[in-house]
């Protein structure tokens, strides 16, 4: 049995070097070699190195195992500029934008419009926030008017292969049509509705948790 009282242990990752490890753990190569004689045969990914217990650095220790701290921000590729399509029923065909009071009244009475505006404004806030991390997102927005024919018209004109993901639609017929077309282009679809449907495509992600799953979590 290995005595872990005085040592921690670290698994060497691919592409790491003796220099990077000595700098990471604040020990000399001579000290590292004294604790790990096999190191003389060369550093190999998967090797388990013995380290002094009192070392400090950009890592954490759990049960004598040294784990690298992972910062997801470091993995962001700012050269990648994803493109999103928002396909939601803003019902501009039903709104007279020159009459603010009437527009406010229509929004208050139409749940689909109210939900679309809430979802869209929240998404824009999130996109604006990640811009601080250097991430640029191209957004293209369409009003499908809760209409399947209108949805088909939009999808026919757009090159779906250009998109990373589609958010919407809200009506089930349009969602099925969009999901099927997007699946052929390997584009993800985020369905922002708690819909029960026979749609079971790998590219569809429902943003609502079903009532059945919620009930099971409480049982």
C-alpha positions as CSV (number, residue, x, y, z in Angstrom):
1,X,0.0,0.0,0.0
2,X,1.3,3.4,-0.9
3,X,1.8,5.7,2.0
4,X,0.0,9.0,1.2
5,X,0.9,10.7,4.5
6,X,3.8,12.7,3.0
7,X,3.1,12.8,-0.7
8,X,0.5,13.8,-3.3
9,X,0.2,12.1,-6.6
10,X,-0.3,13.5,-10.1
11,X,-1.2,11.9,-13.4
12,X,0.9,13.3,-16.3
13,X,-1.2,14.7,-19.1
14,X,-0.3,14.5,-22.9
15,X,2.1,17.1,-24.2
16,X,3.3,18.0,-20.7
17,X,7.1,18.4,-20.2
18,X,9.5,18.1,-17.3
19,X,9.9,21.9,-17.5
20,X,6.2,22.6,-17.4
21,X,5.7,20.3,-14.5
22,X,8.6,21.7,-12.4
23,X,7.3,25.2,-13.0
24,X,3.7,24.1,-12.2
25,X,4.6,22.5,-8.9
26,X,7.5,24.7,-7.9
27,X,10.1,21.9,-7.6
28,X,13.4,21.3,-9.4
29,X,13.8,18.5,-11.8
30,X,16.4,17.0,-9.4
31,X,13.8,16.9,-6.7
32,X,11.2,15.4,-9.0
33,X,13.6,12.8,-10.2
34,X,14.6,11.9,-6.6
35,X,10.9,11.1,-5.8
36,X,10.2,9.5,-9.2
37,X,13.3,7.5,-10.4
38,X,11.3,6.2,-13.4
39,X,11.4,9.7,-14.7
40,X,14.9,9.1,-15.9
41,X,13.5,6.9,-18.7
42,X,11.4,9.8,-20.0
43,X,8.2,11.5,-19.2
44,X,5.1,9.7,-20.5
45,X,1.4,10.6,-20.5
46,X,-0.4,8.5,-17.8
47,X,2.6,8.3,-15.5
48,X,1.8,8.8,-11.8
49,X,4.2,11.2,-10.2
50,X,4.9,11.5,-6.5
51,X,5.0,15.1,-5.2
52,X,5.8,16.7,-1.9
53,X,2.7,17.1,0.2
54,X,3.3,20.8,0.9
55,X,3.4,22.0,-2.7
56,X,1.1,24.9,-3.7
57,X,0.1,26.1,-7.1
58,X,-2.8,26.4,-9.6
59,X,-4.3,23.1,-8.8
60,X,-6.4,21.4,-6.1
61,X,-5.8,18.3,-4.1
62,X,-8.4,15.7,-3.3
63,X,-7.6,12.5,-1.3
64,X,-3.9,13.1,-2.1
65,X,-4.6,13.3,-5.8
66,X,-3.5,16.5,-7.5
67,X,-6.2,17.8,-10.0
68,X,-5.7,20.5,-12.5
69,X,-8.0,23.5,-12.2
70,X,-10.1,23.9,-15.3
71,X,-11.2,27.4,-16.4
72,X,-13.7,27.1,-19.2
73,X,-13.0,30.7,-20.2
74,X,-9.5,29.6,-21.2
75,X,-11.0,27.2,-23.8
76,X,-13.1,29.9,-25.6
77,X,-12.2,30.2,-29.3
78,X,-12.8,33.9,-30.0
79,X,-12.2,33.2,-33.7
80,X,-15.3,31.1,-33.8
81,X,-18.4,33.3,-34.5
82,X,-21.5,31.2,-34.1
83,X,-24.7,32.1,-35.9
84,X,-28.1,31.7,-34.3
85,X,-31.6,31.9,-35.8
86,X,-34.5,33.0,-33.7
87,X,-37.7,31.8,-35.2
88,X,-40.5,33.1,-33.0
89,X,-44.0,34.5,-33.4
90,X,-43.6,38.2,-32.9
91,X,-46.9,38.7,-34.8
92,X,-45.8,41.9,-36.5
93,X,-48.7,41.1,-38.9
94,X,-51.1,41.9,-36.1
95,X,-49.4,45.0,-34.7
96,X,-49.8,48.6,-35.6
97,X,-46.5,49.9,-34.3
98,X,-47.7,53.5,-34.6
99,X,-50.3,52.9,-31.8
100,X,-48.2,52.2,-28.7
101,X,-51.2,51.7,-26.4
102,X,-52.8,49.2,-28.7
103,X,-49.5,47.3,-29.1
104,X,-49.1,47.1,-25.3
105,X,-52.7,45.8,-25.1
106,X,-52.1,43.1,-27.8
107,X,-48.8,42.0,-26.0
108,X,-50.7,41.7,-22.7
109,X,-53.4,39.5,-24.3
110,X,-51.3,37.3,-26.5
111,X,-49.3,34.8,-24.5
112,X,-47.2,33.7,-27.5
113,X,-46.1,37.2,-28.2
114,X,-45.4,38.0,-24.6
115,X,-43.4,34.8,-24.3
116,X,-41.5,35.5,-27.5
117,X,-40.5,39.0,-26.5
118,X,-39.4,37.8,-23.0
119,X,-37.3,34.9,-24.5
120,X,-35.8,37.1,-27.1
121,X,-34.9,40.0,-24.8
122,X,-33.4,37.6,-22.3
123,X,-31.3,36.0,-25.1
124,X,-30.0,39.4,-26.2
125,X,-28.9,40.2,-22.7
126,X,-27.0,36.9,-22.5
127,X,-25.4,37.5,-25.9
128,X,-24.4,41.0,-24.8
129,X,-22.9,39.6,-21.6
130,X,-20.7,37.0,-23.4
131,X,-19.4,39.8,-25.7
132,X,-17.3,40.9,-22.7
133,X,-15.5,37.5,-23.0
134,X,-14.6,38.3,-26.7
135,X,-17.4,36.1,-28.1
136,X,-19.3,37.5,-31.1
137,X,-22.6,35.9,-32.0
138,X,-24.4,36.6,-35.3
139,X,-28.1,36.7,-34.8
140,X,-30.8,36.5,-37.4
141,X,-34.4,36.9,-36.3
142,X,-37.6,35.9,-38.1
143,X,-41.3,36.2,-37.3
144,X,-43.0,33.0,-38.2
145,X,-46.4,34.4,-37.1
146,X,-47.4,31.0,-35.6
147,X,-47.9,29.9,-39.1
148,X,-46.6,26.7,-40.7
149,X,-46.6,28.0,-44.2
150,X,-44.7,31.1,-43.1
151,X,-42.2,28.9,-41.3
152,X,-41.7,26.8,-44.5
153,X,-41.1,30.0,-46.5
154,X,-38.4,31.2,-44.1
155,X,-36.7,27.8,-44.0
156,X,-36.7,27.6,-47.8
157,X,-35.0,30.9,-48.2
158,X,-32.3,30.4,-45.5
159,X,-29.2,28.2,-45.8
160,X,-29.6,26.3,-42.6
161,X,-26.0,25.0,-42.9
162,X,-24.8,28.4,-41.9
163,X,-26.4,28.2,-38.5
164,X,-25.1,26.7,-35.3
165,X,-28.5,26.5,-33.7
166,X,-32.2,27.5,-34.1
167,X,-34.3,28.8,-31.2
168,X,-38.0,28.2,-31.7
169,X,-40.6,28.0,-33.1
170,X,-43.3,27.9,-30.4
171,X,-46.1,26.1,-32.4
172,X,-45.7,22.3,-32.6
173,X,-46.3,22.0,-36.4
174,X,-43.7,24.6,-37.2
175,X,-41.3,23.1,-34.7
176,X,-41.6,19.7,-36.3
177,X,-41.0,21.1,-39.7
178,X,-37.9,23.1,-38.5
179,X,-36.5,20.2,-36.6
180,X,-36.7,17.8,-39.5
181,X,-35.0,20.3,-41.9
182,X,-32.4,21.2,-39.4
183,X,-31.6,17.6,-38.7
184,X,-30.7,17.1,-42.3
185,X,-28.1,19.9,-41.9
186,X,-26.9,18.7,-38.5
187,X,-28.1,21.9,-36.9
188,X,-29.4,21.9,-33.3
189,X,-32.9,23.1,-32.4
190,X,-33.8,24.5,-29.0
191,X,-37.5,24.0,-28.4
192,X,-38.6,26.6,-25.8
193,X,-41.9,25.0,-25.2
194,X,-43.1,22.3,-22.7
195,X,-44.5,20.3,-25.6
196,X,-45.4,16.6,-25.7
197,X,-44.8,15.3,-29.1
198,X,-43.7,12.3,-31.1
199,X,-40.7,14.2,-32.2
200,X,-37.5,12.4,-31.1
201,X,-34.6,13.7,-33.1
202,X,-31.1,13.9,-31.8
203,X,-30.8,17.5,-32.8
204,X,-33.8,18.7,-30.7
205,X,-33.3,20.0,-27.1
206,X,-36.3,20.9,-25.1
207,X,-35.6,23.8,-22.7
208,X,-38.4,22.8,-20.4
209,X,-38.3,19.9,-18.0
210,X,-41.3,17.7,-18.4
211,X,-43.9,17.4,-15.6
212,X,-43.1,13.7,-15.3
213,X,-39.4,14.3,-14.7
214,X,-40.2,17.0,-12.1
215,X,-42.6,14.6,-10.3
216,X,-40.0,11.9,-10.3
217,X,-37.4,14.2,-8.7
218,X,-39.8,14.9,-5.8
219,X,-40.6,11.2,-5.3
